[in-house]
Amino acid sequence: MTEFTPIAPTVGGILIGLSAVLLMAWEGRIAGVSGIASRLLPPYADGVFLSRLGFILGLVAAPLIYVLVTGSEVLQTVSSNLPLMAVAGLLVGFGSAYGSGCTSGHGVCGLSRLSIRSLAATVTFMVTAFATVFIVRHALGA
């Protein structure tokens, strides 16, 4: 385990905020990643496919660029339990659809616009996340 330093999280937070501000300024749209990703699939109603694709590709390319620029490793542990990952992905997708947005749409963009609906959504998914971690780590002992 490495010692915590605030530099990477601070820079990451600034970049997330900057991307949300720029997307709102240039396109008048919030940076809700689940909405952007879901609208990459047909039918293409509003003609902004390339900007959505660029946004998603930027999310994928950013860690690769980070590794190339800094020379450091990005350590990410992913479960090898494919059924568990599939269920988790379906639950996240269901939650994003049911809550009309995700953490980026509600937590970053909605809260910055002082949206009560986004506050309720953010509190709901944070409480759910806390409860899930508690149950998995303490009740199930995983």
C-alpha positions as CSV (number, residue, x, y, z in Angstrom):
1,M,0.0,0.0,0.0
2,T,1.3,3.5,-0.8
3,E,1.1,6.5,1.4
4,F,-1.7,9.0,0.6
5,T,-0.7,12.2,-1.1
6,P,-3.2,14.9,-2.0
7,I,-1.6,15.8,-5.4
8,A,-3.2,13.2,-7.7
9,P,-6.7,13.5,-6.2
10,T,-6.6,17.3,-6.3
11,V,-5.4,17.3,-10.0
12,G,-8.1,14.7,-10.8
13,G,-10.8,16.8,-9.1
14,I,-9.7,19.9,-11.0
15,L,-9.8,18.0,-14.3
16,I,-13.2,16.5,-13.6
17,G,-14.6,20.0,-12.7
18,L,-12.9,21.6,-15.7
19,S,-14.4,19.0,-18.1
20,A,-17.9,19.6,-16.7
21,V,-17.5,23.3,-17.0
22,L,-16.1,23.1,-20.6
23,L,-18.8,20.7,-21.7
24,M,-21.5,23.0,-20.3
25,A,-19.9,26.1,-21.8
26,W,-19.3,24.7,-25.3
27,E,-22.2,22.4,-25.8
28,G,-24.7,23.5,-23.1
29,R,-24.8,19.9,-21.8
30,I,-24.0,18.4,-18.4
31,A,-21.2,15.9,-18.1
32,G,-23.3,12.9,-17.2
33,V,-21.2,10.0,-18.3
34,S,-23.9,7.4,-18.2
35,G,-26.1,9.6,-20.4
36,I,-23.3,10.3,-22.8
37,A,-22.4,6.7,-23.1
38,S,-26.0,5.5,-23.5
39,R,-26.5,8.0,-26.3
40,L,-23.6,6.6,-28.3
41,L,-26.0,3.8,-29.4
42,P,-28.6,4.3,-32.2
43,P,-30.9,6.0,-32.8
44,Y,-28.8,9.2,-33.0
45,A,-31.4,11.9,-32.3
46,D,-29.4,15.1,-31.9
47,G,-26.3,14.9,-34.2
48,V,-23.6,15.1,-31.5
49,F,-22.3,11.6,-31.8
50,L,-18.7,12.6,-32.5
51,S,-18.4,14.9,-29.4
52,R,-19.9,12.1,-27.2
53,L,-17.5,9.6,-28.7
54,G,-14.6,12.0,-28.1
55,F,-15.6,12.5,-24.5
56,I,-15.8,8.7,-23.8
57,L,-12.5,8.1,-25.7
58,G,-10.9,10.9,-23.6
59,L,-12.0,9.0,-20.4
60,V,-10.3,5.9,-21.7
61,A,-7.2,7.6,-23.1
62,A,-6.5,9.7,-20.0
63,P,-4.9,7.0,-17.9
64,L,-2.8,5.9,-20.9
65,I,-1.5,9.4,-21.4
66,Y,-0.8,9.7,-17.6
67,V,1.4,6.5,-17.8
68,L,3.2,7.8,-20.9
69,V,3.8,11.3,-19.4
70,T,4.8,10.3,-15.8
71,G,6.3,6.9,-16.4
72,S,4.5,5.5,-13.4
73,E,2.2,2.5,-13.2
74,V,-1.5,2.7,-12.8
75,L,-2.4,-0.1,-10.4
76,Q,-6.0,-1.2,-10.7
77,T,-7.3,-4.4,-9.2
78,V,-10.3,-5.9,-11.1
79,S,-12.1,-9.0,-9.8
80,S,-11.6,-12.1,-11.9
81,N,-15.1,-13.2,-10.9
82,L,-16.9,-12.5,-14.2
83,P,-20.5,-13.3,-12.9
84,L,-20.0,-11.0,-10.0
85,M,-18.7,-8.2,-12.3
86,A,-21.7,-8.8,-14.7
87,V,-24.2,-8.5,-11.8
88,A,-22.4,-5.4,-10.5
89,G,-22.5,-3.8,-14.0
90,L,-26.2,-4.6,-14.4
91,L,-27.0,-3.1,-10.9
92,V,-25.0,0.1,-11.7
93,G,-26.8,0.4,-15.1
94,F,-30.2,-0.2,-13.4
95,G,-29.4,2.4,-10.7
96,S,-28.2,5.0,-13.3
97,A,-31.4,4.5,-15.4
98,Y,-33.7,4.4,-12.3
99,G,-32.0,7.5,-10.8
100,S,-32.0,9.4,-14.1
101,G,-28.2,9.8,-14.0
102,C,-24.9,8.8,-12.4
103,T,-22.4,10.2,-10.0
104,S,-21.0,12.5,-12.6
105,G,-24.3,13.9,-13.7
106,H,-25.8,14.2,-10.2
107,G,-22.8,14.4,-8.0
108,V,-20.6,16.7,-10.0
109,C,-22.9,18.7,-12.3
110,G,-26.2,18.5,-10.4
111,L,-24.8,19.5,-7.1
112,S,-22.9,22.4,-8.6
113,R,-26.2,23.7,-10.1
114,L,-27.8,23.4,-6.6
115,S,-30.3,20.8,-7.8
116,I,-32.4,19.3,-5.0
117,R,-33.1,16.2,-7.1
118,S,-29.3,15.7,-7.6
119,L,-28.8,16.2,-3.9
120,A,-31.4,13.5,-3.1
121,A,-29.8,11.1,-5.7
122,T,-26.3,11.7,-4.4
123,V,-27.3,11.1,-0.8
124,T,-29.1,8.0,-1.9
125,F,-26.2,6.4,-3.8
126,M,-23.7,7.4,-1.1
127,V,-25.8,5.8,1.7
128,T,-26.3,2.7,-0.5
129,A,-22.5,2.6,-1.1
130,F,-21.7,2.9,2.6
131,A,-24.3,0.1,3.4
132,T,-22.9,-2.1,0.7
133,V,-19.3,-1.8,1.9
134,F,-20.4,-2.5,5.5
135,I,-22.4,-5.5,4.5
136,V,-19.8,-7.0,2.3
137,R,-16.8,-6.4,4.6
138,H,-18.4,-6.9,8.0
139,A,-21.5,-9.0,7.7
140,L,-20.3,-11.3,4.9
141,G,-16.6,-11.1,6.0
142,A,-15.3,-10.6,2.4
